[in-house]
Amino acid sequence: MSKMFVTAFAESASERTHLACPEDHETPCTLEACAPRKLKMKFRLLLFVLVSARALPTLADEVSPCCYRILVDGKDRSAYQYVNKKLVTFADPSWKQDPTVEEVRLVDVKTGNQERPPFIQRANYISSRPWGGVMFEHIPAGKTLRLRAGGKLVSFQRTDSGVNCPHPDFRLDNRLLGYEVLQHCPFEMYIGLGVLGSSIHLEGREVILKTVLLFAECTATLYSAGTDQGKPFPIQYLAGPRLTERYPHLGKLVQEQWGLLNIYLVFPALNPGDELKVVVTLPGDGRQVPFYVRKIEETVR
């Protein structure tokens, strides 16, 4: 089964298994409480496909074993790299789709000699997601990768692990309206959990995030820019009908595009550089799934 097929299956199957209890639209019900047997079987199959009979890894707090200093037309854009043990993904916020890549060169820093460069892959295979990037296998230390992407000169130089490296094993799930959703997804289970943040919407000073997970509990911890200490952050999870009760003007959008059977997270707007760690608890075995929402600075630093 190909990765693209499994990802598409996981997303479509997950969206068909979201339910809200008829008597309580604010709290999503467990499948055992109010879903017919057919949907229960689909949900079990979905969990089998997603977690492949192994426990989801605990969110890693250590830094990546390596990362990169990334310059775009001479400006530091290293904040937008996503690294696992085999691959590095770079997605500059100015790219709304995967850029055209040309003039790829791998150069030894000491000798200046050119070597065989890695194969450059596209980073975003879901065309409806308005972001783009490049992805490739790690380059050796002491080398610089240079290329032209979207008409801009981009260089990658590998650095040692340190405080400036990003969280390891995070995959960019979606990016929109100055927010991005990241999921913890090691290389060996790169398919991950499908699309966690398939829609991002700003409603005044509140953020509405559509998810494709059925969960029983949700907590959030805010890590403000420049700090390592987290603090509890208010977050609500609402089924589609409850969301339209609160925001009647979104009724048509929810019914026709987002979906009444999905679950939505609602929380106050973040400041640039803030990271919100969200942990949802799946029904049944109580498995906890963490992911991050980050407010990005789209302007060049």
N, C-alpha and C positions, 0 to 999 in steps of 0.2 A: 504494500500500500504506500503510495507516494506521500511525501510530506504535505504537498499542496492539497491532495485529496483529503487527508486526515484533518487538516486545518479547516477546510471548507465543511467537512462533515461535522466536526466538533461545533463549529459556529452555528450551523443550521439546526443541528439536533438540540443544542443547548437552548436556542431561542424558542424551540417548540415545547420546552419543558418548564417554562416559568409560569408560576401560578400565584394567584392571590386568594386567600381564604374569602369566601363569599360574605362572611359576617364581619371581617376585619381587613379592610383594604390596606391598612398601613403596615401590618405585619405579614410578611410572606409566609405561607404555610409550608409545612413539610409535605412531601409527597404522600407519606403514610396517612396524613390527616385528611387530605381533600383531593388527591389525584386519582384518577381511574387506574386500573391495573396496567393498562397498555402504556400509559405515560410513565408508570413506575418502572416498567421493563426498559423503556427507552432511556430513562435517567440512569439506571444501573449500567446499561451499555455505554452511555456517554462517559460515566466515571471510569469505566474500564479502559476506554480509548484514551482518556486524558491522562490518567495517572499510571497506566500500564502496570497495574498490580504492584506498584512500589510506592512507598511513602513519599510525599512531596518533601523536598529538602527544606530545612529551616533557613530563613532569610539570613544571608551571611552579612556580618557587620565589618569584616576585615576588608582591606583594600585589595585591588587586583594585583596579581603577581607582576604585571607590567602594564604600562599604558603609553600614551603618545603625546608629544607636543605637536599640535596641529595648527598650521598657519594657512589662512585663506587670503590671498593677495597681501600677505605680510601681516595680517591681523590674527591674534590668538583666538582660536575657536575650539580649544581643547575640551571645553565643557560639554560638547555634544558628541562625545564618543561613548560607545557601549561595548564592553569588552568581556569575553569569556575566555576559557583556557585555550581556544583554538582560533577564534575569529575576533576581529575588531570591526565595528560598524561606526561610520561617521555620517551624521545627518545634520547638515547646516540648516538653521531655520529659514534661510533665504530660499532653499530648494523646496518647492511644492510638489515635485515629482522626481523620480530618479534622474540625475543629470547624465548627459552624454559625456563619456570619458574618453580622453585622447592623450597622446604624448606621455605614456606611462614609462617611468624610468626608476630603477633601483640603483643607488649610487653608494659606494663605500666611502664613508666620511673621511678616512685617513688617506686613501690612495686616489680617490676620485674616479676609480674604475667603475664602469657600469656592469651590473649583473642581471641575471634573469629576474624580472619582477614577478610578484604574485598575480594570480588571475583576479581581476577586479569584477565583483558581482554587483548586481543591483541589490538594494537593501529593502525595498518596499514592494512586495508582490501583490498588495491589495490596492488596486487603482483608486478606490473610493477614499482612501486615507490621504489627506492633503499634505504629505511630506515626502521627502526623497533623500537618498543617500547612497553611499558606496560601502561595500563589505569585502574583506579579504582576509586571508590567513596571516598570522603574525609574521612580521619581518624580523630578521636577526638583529641583535644589538650592534651598534656601530654602522648601521645602514640608514639611508634616508630614501623614502619613497616620494617621488614627485610625479604629479599628473595635472592635467587640465580637466576640470569638471564643471560643466555648465558655463564654460568660458572663463572660469577663474583658476588661478594657479594655486594648487593645494600641495602642501608638503607634510609628511608624517615622519617624525623621528622618535624611536622608541626610548623610553626612559625607565628608570628603576621604579619599583613599587614605592609609594609614599603618600603623603597626605593629599597631594594634588591628583591622585588617581581616583577614578570613579568607583562606585560600588561594583563589585564583580558580578558577572552572570545576570546583568539586567538587560532586557530586550525592550526596545522602544515599540510600544504597542500602538499608540496613536498620539497625534499632536494637532492641536487646533486652538485658536483664540488665545495663544500665549500659554497654554497648558500642555503638558505631555504626561502620558500614562506609561509607567514602566512596570514590567513584571519580572519576577525572579525566575530565570529560565536557563539553567546550565546547558552546556552544549549537548550533553548526552540525552537531554529531553527537550530539544530545541523547539518542538511543536508547542510546548507549553500548554496553556489553558485556553487557547483560542483568543478571541478579542475581548479583553476586559473592559476597555473604555471605548466602545464603538461610536459613541456620540458624546460630544462635550458642548455644553450650552451655558451661556452667561445670562443670568436673570437678575439685573441690577447688581447688587453686591453678593450674590449667591452663585455658586457653580452647581450645575446639574450634570451628573455623569451617568450615562446609561451603561449598565453592565449586562453581561450574558451569563451570569452565575446565579443559581438559586442558593440562598444562604439564610441561616437562621439568626445570626448575630453579626454585628459590625462595630469595630472600634477604630479610632484614628488618633495618631500621635503626630504633633507638629514639630518639625525641626527647622527653626528659623535660620535664615542665611547667616553663616559665620559662627554658628553654635553647634555643639555636639550633644547638648542636653535636650531631650524631647519633653513635651508637655501634652496632656490630654487636649483633644480638639473636638468641638461639637460637630457631629455628623448624624444625618438621618437617612434611613433607607425606606423608600416608599414604592409600593406597587403602582402601576400605571393609572388606575382609577383614582387613587388617592392623590397622585401628582396633578391630575387634571382638576380635582376639586380645589386644590390650593392655587393652581395657576390656570383658570378657565380659558384664557386666551391661547394656551398651548394645547388645548384639546384636539384640534384637527391635526397638529403636528404629531402628537403622541399616537393617535389612532391610525393615521395614514403612513407614517414613516418610522417612528421609534418603536411602537408596539405597546399595547395595553398590558400584555402579559410579562413584560420585562420588569426588572427591579432597577430603581434609580437612587443614586446617592446624592444628597443635597448637603452642601457645606459652605461656610463663608469664603469669600474670595481670599486668595493668598497674595503675599507680597513677592516681588521678584527675588528669586533665589531660595524661596521656601520649599521644603519638601514635606509632603504629608504621607506618612506611612499608614496605610489602610489594611486592616486584617479582618477578613470575613471568615465566619465559621460555617462549614458545610453541614447540612442536616445528616442525620444517620450516625456516622462515626465521629462527628465533631472535628473533622480535619480542618485545620486553619490554613488559609491561603493569604499570603501577604502580597501587596503591590504598592507602588508609590505613585503619587501625583505630584508633579513638580511645576512650579511657576518659573518659566524660563525668561531670560533676558534676550530678546531677539535682536537688539541692536549690537553692533560690533563694539567690543570692549576696548 
